[in-house]
Amino acid sequence: RDSWGAVSLVSRYPDEQALSHPDLVLNGLRRTVNRLRSAGLQVVLLRDTPDIAAELKEYCQLHSPLMKPDCTMPRADFIRQRGLEDQLIRRLLETFPDLVVVDPIDAFCDRDKCYLMRDGVLYLRDQHHLSLSGAAMVARLLESHLPLPAR
């Protein structure tokens, strides 16, 4: 993605008024990580999951006799979508080299394809929001990076 849609980001900090959207996001993330860590919390950053520009119903032919049990997008397209996110994370890791970054790409994608639906199970509920099944996949991935609370 070259941008975050048609969102207009504005900062309340005077020294940030002329910053680009990516720089505003980066500064906001830095403040957030600092505040959470100052409160003694572990911070885990979850990378984005695959999304599509088209309507999911049409892209995956959900109401068509041509519907297949799998609906995919090329992994290369998903990697291209993440260009701005890649830059943001690289810059964030310069400030917080020990930040835990969880990337769900291998949960959704094989070597060539990213699955929006696999074996008839939808991972998205629309263009860019996870379904319950997709969210459960991400939750399992996140759990593997978090310490479990003592019981």
Accessible surface in RSA format (square Angstrom, percent):
REM  Atomic radii and reference values for relative SASA: ProtOr
REM  Chains: A
REM  Algorithm: Lee & Richards
REM  Probe-radius: 1.40
REM  Slices: 20
REM RES _ NUM      All-atoms   Total-Side   Main-Chain    Non-polar    All polar
REM                ABS   REL    ABS   REL    ABS   REL    ABS   REL    ABS   REL
RES ARG A   1    86.30  36.2  67.67  34.5  18.63  44.4  50.30  68.7  36.00  21.8
RES ASP A   2   146.31 102.5 118.08 117.5  28.23  66.8  38.54  90.7 107.77 107.5
RES SER A   3    57.94  49.0  53.42  71.3   4.52  10.4  33.92  72.2  24.02  33.6
RES TRP A   4    72.40  29.1  64.58  31.3   7.81  18.3  47.14  25.1  25.26  41.0
RES GLY A   5    60.37  74.4   0.00   N/A  60.37  74.4  41.82 114.8  18.55  41.6
RES ALA A   6   111.15 102.2  68.52 105.7  42.63  97.0  81.13 114.3  30.02  79.5
RES VAL A   7    86.10  56.7  74.44  67.4  11.66  28.1  80.78  70.2   5.32  14.4
RES SER A   8    91.30  77.2  66.84  89.2  24.46  56.4  42.29  90.1  49.01  68.7
RES LEU A   9    56.05  31.2  44.96  32.2  11.09  27.9  46.52  32.7   9.53  25.6
RES VAL A  10   125.80  82.8  88.70  80.3  37.11  89.4  91.88  79.8  33.93  92.0
RES SER A  11    13.98  11.8   3.39   4.5  10.59  24.4   9.29  19.8   4.68   6.6
RES ARG A  12   192.31  80.7 158.41  80.8  33.90  80.7  74.47 101.8 117.84  71.4
RES TYR A  13    60.09  28.1  60.09  34.2   0.00   0.0  55.66  41.8   4.43   5.5
RES PRO A  14   114.09  83.2  99.68  90.9  14.41  52.4 101.64  83.9  12.45  77.4
RES ASP A  15   126.15  88.4  92.00  91.6  34.14  80.7  52.20 122.9  73.94  73.7
RES GLU A  16     8.99   5.2   8.58   6.5   0.41   1.0   2.09   4.0   6.90   5.6
RES GLN A  17   106.32  59.5  76.41  55.8  29.92  71.2  46.30  98.5  60.03  45.5
RES ALA A  18   106.40  97.8  67.65 104.4  38.75  88.2  78.06 109.9  28.34  75.1
RES LEU A  19    60.92  33.9  47.30  33.8  13.61  34.2  48.85  34.3  12.06  32.5
RES SER A  20    58.07  49.1  42.62  56.9  15.45  35.6  49.38 105.2   8.69  12.2
RES HIS A  21    65.16  35.6  62.36  43.3   2.80   7.2  36.58  37.7  28.58  33.3
RES PRO A  22    38.04  27.7  38.00  34.6   0.04   0.1  38.00  31.4   0.04   0.3
RES ASP A  23    35.73  25.0  35.65  35.5   0.08   0.2   5.48  12.9  30.25  30.2
RES LEU A  24    19.86  11.1  13.77   9.9   6.09  15.3  14.06   9.9   5.80  15.6
RES VAL A  25    38.16  25.1  30.95  28.0   7.21  17.4  37.38  32.5   0.78   2.1
RES LEU A  26     0.58   0.3   0.58   0.4   0.00   0.0   0.58   0.4   0.00   0.0
RES ASN A  27    34.07  23.5  32.57  31.5   1.50   3.6   5.20  12.5  28.87  27.9
RES GLY A  28    21.37  26.3   0.00   N/A  21.37  26.3  20.55  56.4   0.82   1.8
RES LEU A  29    43.52  24.2  42.05  30.1   1.46   3.7  42.38  29.8   1.14   3.1
RES ARG A  30    67.40  28.3  67.40  34.4   0.00   0.0  22.44  30.7  44.95  27.2
RES ARG A  31    69.36  29.1  67.37  34.3   1.99   4.7  37.39  51.1  31.97  19.4
RES THR A  32    67.10  47.7  64.86  65.8   2.24   5.3  41.34  55.5  25.75  38.9
RES VAL A  33     5.62   3.7   5.62   5.1   0.00   0.0   5.62   4.9   0.00   0.0
RES ASN A  34    76.20  52.5  74.94  72.4   1.26   3.0  18.60  44.8  57.60  55.7
RES ARG A  35   144.07  60.5 135.80  69.2   8.27  19.7  62.10  84.9  81.97  49.7
RES LEU A  36    67.90  37.8  67.42  48.2   0.48   1.2  67.90  47.7   0.00   0.0
RES ARG A  37    77.98  32.7  62.69  32.0  15.29  36.4  35.33  48.3  42.66  25.9
RES SER A  38   102.64  86.7  59.41  79.3  43.23  99.6  42.11  89.7  60.53  84.8
RES ALA A  39    73.94  68.0  36.52  56.4  37.42  85.1  50.46  71.1  23.48  62.2
RES GLY A  40    68.57  84.6   0.00   N/A  68.57  84.6  36.21  99.4  32.36  72.5
RES LEU A  41    98.68  55.0  91.19  65.2   7.49  18.8  93.02  65.3   5.67  15.2
RES GLN A  42    96.45  53.9  59.20  43.3  37.26  88.7  48.52 103.3  47.93  36.4
RES VAL A  43    17.44  11.5  11.10  10.1   6.34  15.3  13.48  11.7   3.96  10.7
RES VAL A  44    34.62  22.8   7.09   6.4  27.52  66.3   7.09   6.2  27.52  74.6
RES LEU A  45    37.47  20.9  35.99  25.7   1.47   3.7  37.47  26.3   0.00   0.0
RES LEU A  46    67.40  37.5  45.11  32.3  22.29  56.0  45.11  31.7  22.29  60.0
RES ARG A  47    26.71  11.2  22.66  11.5   4.05   9.6   3.84   5.2  22.87  13.9
RES ASP A  48    55.00  38.5  46.10  45.9   8.91  21.1  17.65  41.5  37.35  37.3
RES THR A  49    12.67   9.0  11.76  11.9   0.91   2.2   4.16   5.6   8.51  12.9
RES PRO A  50     1.29   0.9   0.88   0.8   0.41   1.5   0.88   0.7   0.41   2.5
RES ASP A  51    18.47  12.9  18.47  18.4   0.00   0.0   3.18   7.5  15.28  15.2
RES ILE A  52    13.83   7.9   4.79   3.6   9.04  21.8   8.10   5.8   5.73  15.5
RES ALA A  53   101.88  93.7  69.17 106.7  32.71  74.4  78.80 111.0  23.08  61.1
RES ALA A  54    45.47  41.8  34.16  52.7  11.30  25.7  44.30  62.4   1.17   3.1
RES GLU A  55    83.85  48.1  81.10  61.4   2.75   6.5  28.41  54.9  55.44  45.3
RES LEU A  56     7.48   4.2   6.58   4.7   0.90   2.3   6.58   4.6   0.90   2.4
RES LYS A  57   112.81  55.0 109.63  67.3   3.17   7.6  51.73  46.6  61.07  65.1
RES GLU A  58   119.59  68.7 103.21  78.1  16.38  39.0  57.93 112.0  61.66  50.3
RES TYR A  59    83.15  38.8  56.89  32.4  26.26  68.3  52.44  39.4  30.71  37.9
RES CYS A  60     7.81   5.9   0.00   0.0   7.81  18.4   3.15   8.0   4.67   5.0
RES GLN A  61    77.83  43.5  73.53  53.7   4.29  10.2  19.04  40.5  58.79  44.6
RES LEU A  62    33.22  18.5  20.29  14.5  12.93  32.5  20.29  14.2  12.93  34.8
RES HIS A  63   158.87  86.8 118.82  82.6  40.05 102.5  94.06  96.9  64.80  75.4
RES SER A  64    33.91  28.7  22.02  29.4  11.90  27.4  20.58  43.8  13.33  18.7
RES PRO A  65   141.90 103.4  99.94  91.1  41.96 152.5 114.33  94.4  27.57 171.4
RES LEU A  66   123.14  68.6 114.80  82.1   8.34  21.0 119.92  84.2   3.22   8.7
RES MET A  67    87.42  45.3  64.53  42.7  22.89  54.5  61.32  52.1  26.10  34.6
RES LYS A  68   140.08  68.3 135.75  83.3   4.32  10.3  80.86  72.8  59.22  63.1
RES PRO A  69    85.76  62.5  81.79  74.6   3.97  14.4  85.23  70.4   0.54   3.3
RES ASP A  70    56.92  39.9  45.90  45.7  11.02  26.1  13.39  31.5  43.53  43.4
RES CYS A  71    10.47   7.9   6.22   6.9   4.25  10.0   6.07  15.4   4.40   4.7
RES THR A  72    40.84  29.0  27.01  27.4  13.83  33.0   5.02   6.7  35.82  54.1
RES MET A  73     8.42   4.4   7.83   5.2   0.59   1.4   8.42   7.2   0.00   0.0
RES PRO A  74    67.35  49.1  64.78  59.1   2.57   9.3  66.87  55.2   0.48   3.0
RES ARG A  75    46.59  19.6  46.59  23.7   0.00   0.0   8.08  11.0  38.50  23.3
RES ALA A  76    56.66  52.1  48.58  75.0   8.07  18.4  52.64  74.1   4.02  10.6
RES ASP A  77    50.74  35.5  48.96  48.7   1.78   4.2  13.23  31.1  37.51  37.4
RES PHE A  78     1.50   0.8   1.50   0.9   0.00   0.0   1.50   0.9   0.00   0.0
RES ILE A  79    84.35  48.0  82.00  61.1   2.35   5.7  82.00  59.0   2.35   6.4
RES ARG A  80   160.57  67.4 142.71  72.7  17.86  42.5  78.85 107.8  81.72  49.5
RES GLN A  81    39.34  22.0  34.23  25.0   5.11  12.2  20.46  43.5  18.88  14.3
RES ARG A  82    13.17   5.5  11.98   6.1   1.19   2.8   5.16   7.1   8.01   4.9
RES GLY A  83    28.63  35.3   0.00   N/A  28.63  35.3  27.76  76.2   0.87   2.0
RES LEU A  84    24.98  13.9  21.79  15.6   3.19   8.0  22.15  15.6   2.83   7.6
RES GLU A  85    25.66  14.7  24.35  18.4   1.30   3.1  20.22  39.1   5.43   4.4
RES ASP A  86    37.82  26.5  35.11  34.9   2.71   6.4   9.28  21.8  28.54  28.5
RES GLN A  87    93.38  52.2  92.40  67.5   0.98   2.3  20.39  43.4  72.99  55.4
RES LEU A  88    17.57   9.8  14.62  10.5   2.95   7.4  17.13  12.0   0.44   1.2
RES ILE A  89    13.64   7.8  13.64  10.2   0.00   0.0  13.64   9.8   0.00   0.0
RES ARG A  90   141.97  59.6 137.64  70.2   4.33  10.3  68.41  93.5  73.56  44.6
RES ARG A  91    90.46  38.0  90.46  46.1   0.00   0.0  30.47  41.6  59.99  36.4
RES LEU A  92     0.20   0.1   0.20   0.1   0.00   0.0   0.20   0.1   0.00   0.0
RES LEU A  93    58.13  32.4  54.19  38.8   3.94   9.9  54.56  38.3   3.57   9.6
RES GLU A  94   136.07  78.1 101.72  77.0  34.35  81.8  49.36  95.5  86.70  70.8
RES THR A  95    62.92  44.8  37.73  38.2  25.20  60.0  36.44  48.9  26.49  40.0
RES PHE A  96    12.75   6.4  11.69   7.2   1.06   2.7  12.75   7.7   0.00   0.0
RES PRO A  97   108.56  79.1  82.00  74.8  26.56  96.5  84.56  69.8  24.00 149.1
RES ASP A  98   104.05  72.9  80.58  80.2  23.47  55.5  48.89 115.1  55.16  55.0
RES LEU A  99    10.79   6.0   0.19   0.1  10.60  26.7   0.19   0.1  10.60  28.5
RES VAL A 100    49.30  32.4  44.42  40.2   4.88  11.7  49.13  42.7   0.17   0.4
RES VAL A 101    42.48  28.0  17.39  15.7  25.09  60.5  17.39  15.1  25.09  68.0
RES VAL A 102     1.16   0.8   0.38   0.3   0.78   1.9   1.16   1.0   0.00   0.0
RES ASP A 103    52.73  36.9  36.06  35.9  16.67  39.4  20.93  49.3  31.80  31.7
RES PRO A 104     0.05   0.0   0.00   0.0   0.05   0.2   0.05   0.0   0.00   0.0
RES ILE A 105    15.14   8.6  15.14  11.3   0.00   0.0  15.14  10.9   0.00   0.0
RES ASP A 106   107.35  75.2  86.98  86.6  20.37  48.2  35.25  83.0  72.09  71.9
RES ALA A 107    39.76  36.6  12.26  18.9  27.51  62.6  23.41  33.0  16.36  43.3
RES PHE A 108     3.00   1.5   1.64   1.0   1.36   3.5   2.74   1.7   0.26   0.7
RES CYS A 109     9.75   7.4   0.00   0.0   9.75  22.9   1.70   4.3   8.05   8.7
RES ASP A 110    53.13  37.2  43.95  43.7   9.17  21.7  38.86  91.4  14.27  14.2
RES ARG A 111   202.57  85.1 179.28  91.4  23.28  55.4  82.92 113.3 119.65  72.5
RES ASP A 112    81.51  57.1  70.90  70.6  10.61  25.1  25.92  61.0  55.58  55.4
RES LYS A 113    86.32  42.1  86.32  53.0   0.00   0.0  35.20  31.7  51.13  54.5
RES CYS A 114     0.00   0.0   0.00   0.0   0.00   0.0   0.00   0.0   0.00   0.0
RES TYR A 115    12.24   5.7  12.08   6.9   0.17   0.4   1.48   1.1  10.76  13.3
RES LEU A 116     1.27   0.7   1.08   0.8   0.19   0.5   1.27   0.9   0.00   0.0
RES MET A 117     3.54   1.8   3.54   2.3   0.00   0.0   0.56   0.5   2.98   3.9
RES ARG A 118    91.56  38.4  90.09  45.9   1.48   3.5  16.04  21.9  75.52  45.8
RES ASP A 119   113.82  79.7  91.61  91.2  22.21  52.5  29.33  69.0  84.49  84.3
RES GLY A 120    44.80  55.2   0.00   N/A  44.80  55.2  17.76  48.7  27.04  60.6
RES VAL A 121    66.48  43.7  63.03  57.1   3.44   8.3  66.48  57.8   0.00   0.0
RES LEU A 122    54.26  30.2  47.98  34.3   6.28  15.8  47.98  33.7   6.28  16.9
RES TYR A 123    26.06  12.2  26.06  14.8   0.00   0.0   6.78   5.1  19.28  23.8
RES LEU A 124     1.86   1.0   1.64   1.2   0.22   0.6   1.64   1.2   0.22   0.6
RES ARG A 125   156.07  65.5 126.49  64.5  29.58  70.4  48.46  66.2 107.61  65.2
RES ASP A 126    43.36  30.4  41.31  41.1   2.05   4.8  26.67  62.8  16.68  16.6
RES GLN A 127    45.74  25.6  45.63  33.3   0.11   0.3   1.55   3.3  44.19  33.5
RES HIS A 128   104.08  56.9  85.45  59.4  18.63  47.7  56.60  58.3  47.47  55.2
RES HIS A 129    78.15  42.7  75.65  52.6   2.50   6.4  51.81  53.4  26.34  30.7
RES LEU A 130    45.73  25.5  29.26  20.9  16.47  41.4  29.26  20.5  16.47  44.3
RES SER A 131    18.85  15.9  15.55  20.8   3.29   7.6  18.74  39.9   0.11   0.2
RES LEU A 132   163.43  91.0 154.16 110.3   9.27  23.3 154.69 108.6   8.74  23.5
RES SER A 133    46.14  39.0  36.56  48.8   9.58  22.1  12.95  27.6  33.19  46.5
RES GLY A 134     0.00   0.0   0.00   N/A   0.00   0.0   0.00   0.0   0.00   0.0
RES ALA A 135    44.14  40.6  39.62  61.1   4.53  10.3  40.75  57.4   3.39   9.0
RES ALA A 136    41.98  38.6  34.74  53.6   7.24  16.5  41.13  57.9   0.85   2.3
RES MET A 137    28.01  14.5  24.57  16.3   3.44   8.2  12.35  10.5  15.66  20.8
RES VAL A 138     7.82   5.1   7.82   7.1   0.00   0.0   7.82   6.8   0.00   0.0
RES ALA A 139    46.83  43.1  42.59  65.7   4.24   9.6  46.16  65.0   0.67   1.8
RES ARG A 140   141.64  59.5 133.82  68.2   7.82  18.6  68.58  93.7  73.06  44.3
RES LEU A 141    43.99  24.5  38.94  27.9   5.05  12.7  43.37  30.5   0.63   1.7
RES LEU A 142    45.05  25.1  45.05  32.2   0.00   0.0  45.05  31.6   0.00   0.0
RES GLU A 143   103.05  59.2  95.89  72.5   7.17  17.1  28.02  54.2  75.03  61.3
RES SER A 144    85.64  72.4  43.66  58.3  41.99  96.7  50.73 108.0  34.92  48.9
RES HIS A 145    74.16  40.5  57.06  39.7  17.10  43.8  39.66  40.9  34.50  40.1
RES LEU A 146    75.68  42.1  63.95  45.8  11.73  29.5  65.49  46.0  10.19  27.4
RES PRO A 147    99.30  72.4  75.44  68.8  23.86  86.7  86.87  71.7  12.43  77.2
RES LEU A 148   141.93  79.0 117.15  83.8  24.78  62.3 117.19  82.3  24.74  66.6
RES PRO A 149   103.68  75.6  86.24  78.6  17.44  63.4  98.02  80.9   5.67  35.2
RES ALA A 150   108.52  99.8  68.30 105.4  40.22  91.5  78.56 110.6  29.96  79.4
RES ARG A 151   267.99 112.5 186.47  95.1  81.53 194.1 106.69 145.8 161.30  97.8
END  Absolute sums over single chains surface
CHAIN  1 A     9708.1       7817.6       1890.4       5707.8       4000.3
END  Absolute sums over all chains
TOTAL          9708.1       7817.6       1890.4       5707.8       4000.3
